[in-house]
Amino acid sequence: MAEIFKLGGGGQLDFDRATVEQAYDRWAPVYDFVFGGVFSKGRKAAIQAANKVGGRVLEVGVGTGISLPQYAPHLRIFGTDISEAMLRKAKRRINNLGLKNVENLAVMDAEKLEFPDKSFDVVMAQYVVTAVPNPEAALDEFARVLRPGGELIILTRISADAGMRRFIERRLQPVVRPLGFRTAEFTWSRYALWLTATRKIELVENRPIPPLGHFSLLRIRKAAIAVAA
Ligand SMILES: C[S@@+](CC[C@H](N)C(=O)[O-])C[C@H]1O[C@@H](n2cnc3c(N)ncnc32)[C@H](O)[C@@H]1O
């Protein structure tokens, strides 16, 4: 497969929003075939968590809408993505399956969400955070648009620092690189720093997800507003 991302001087991937957008525009026709199965267990676990919270859901990086049929009918889902080609596939899926619980789809950058504060009961990001040029900016936006008491549900790759998993991750790196996954940079300490720096949120679950526990499901809750007695 053609190399889409260039390596910078420090060995890091150089990519910006436009490059990622173009990459996913190219992936769109074959995305479900290549990544439908491998990510399915994670998607199922994440959506079960969202269905328990209920209400209005923002799915950031909704892609081809592969997860949309799994949301409970009583939820309302708004899907966003930077790739128009991926969203076109999502739109087709919604129409073909007659999904009534999808409120809308929109092209939108995860780092600049065009919603007021506290708009959603759930913010869902499946396999997206490592594709965003500035992940902490996206995480800040997710927390901003979440209502107090709501849940941020993230499926993502968290890099190992050492051991067999580190070895496997290094072998997988060339495979996932064309998708914009920056495999070496996302150790747990980076999330821990963001969690510590962000007010009124707490980690409620960090569960390893197949394949090989290589991905994690993070559930982060925004503190509910205390009601005076
Ligand atoms: C690996 S795919 C995951 C798609 C889908 N969530 C799934 O589970 O299959 C990453 C998606 O994130 C989108 N994406 C990447 N960067 C983004 C950004 N800055 N803002 C919004 N979406 C972005 C891509 O266009 C792509 O659809």
The ligand as a MOL file (V3000), in Angstrom:
LIG
                    3D

  0  0  0     0  0            999 V3000
M  V30 BEGIN CTAB
M  V30 COUNTS 27 29 0 0 0
M  V30 BEGIN ATOM
M  V30 1 C -9.8870 4.4070 12.0350 0
M  V30 2 S -11.2450 5.3250 11.4400 0 CHG=1
M  V30 3 C -12.5120 4.8420 12.6180 0
M  V30 4 C -13.8900 4.9510 12.0190 0
M  V30 5 C -15.0050 4.4090 12.8910 0
M  V30 6 N -15.0830 5.1520 14.1420 0
M  V30 7 C -14.8070 2.9260 13.1690 0
M  V30 8 O -14.9210 2.4970 14.3110 0
M  V30 9 O -14.5520 2.1790 12.2300 0 CHG=-1
M  V30 10 C -10.8970 6.9900 11.9650 0
M  V30 11 C -11.9620 7.9680 11.5250 0
M  V30 12 O -11.6770 9.2180 12.1490 0
M  V30 13 C -11.8360 10.2380 11.1990 0
M  V30 14 N -11.0060 11.3750 11.6080 0
M  V30 15 C -9.6600 11.4670 11.5680 0
M  V30 16 N -9.2650 12.6630 12.0340 0
M  V30 17 C -10.3830 13.3430 12.3860 0
M  V30 18 C -10.6380 14.6420 12.9150 0
M  V30 19 N -9.6330 15.5070 13.1820 0
M  V30 20 N -11.9070 14.9970 13.1610 0
M  V30 21 C -12.9320 14.1440 12.8930 0
M  V30 22 N -12.7600 12.9080 12.3750 0
M  V30 23 C -11.5000 12.5140 12.1260 0
M  V30 24 C -11.3980 9.6080 9.8870 0
M  V30 25 O -11.8840 10.3180 8.7520 0
M  V30 26 C -11.9910 8.2090 10.0370 0
M  V30 27 O -13.3060 8.1400 9.5480 0
M  V30 END ATOM
M  V30 BEGIN BOND
M  V30 1 1 1 2
M  V30 2 1 2 3
M  V30 3 1 2 10
M  V30 4 1 3 4
M  V30 5 1 4 5
M  V30 6 1 5 6
M  V30 7 1 5 7
M  V30 8 2 7 8
M  V30 9 1 7 9
M  V30 10 1 10 11
M  V30 11 1 11 12
M  V30 12 1 11 26
M  V30 13 1 12 13
M  V30 14 1 13 14
M  V30 15 1 13 24
M  V30 16 1 14 15
M  V30 17 1 14 23
M  V30 18 2 15 16
M  V30 19 1 16 17
M  V30 20 1 17 18
M  V30 21 2 17 23
M  V30 22 1 18 19
M  V30 23 2 18 20
M  V30 24 1 20 21
M  V30 25 2 21 22
M  V30 26 1 22 23
M  V30 27 1 24 25
M  V30 28 1 24 26
M  V30 29 1 26 27
M  V30 END BOND
M  V30 END CTAB
M  END
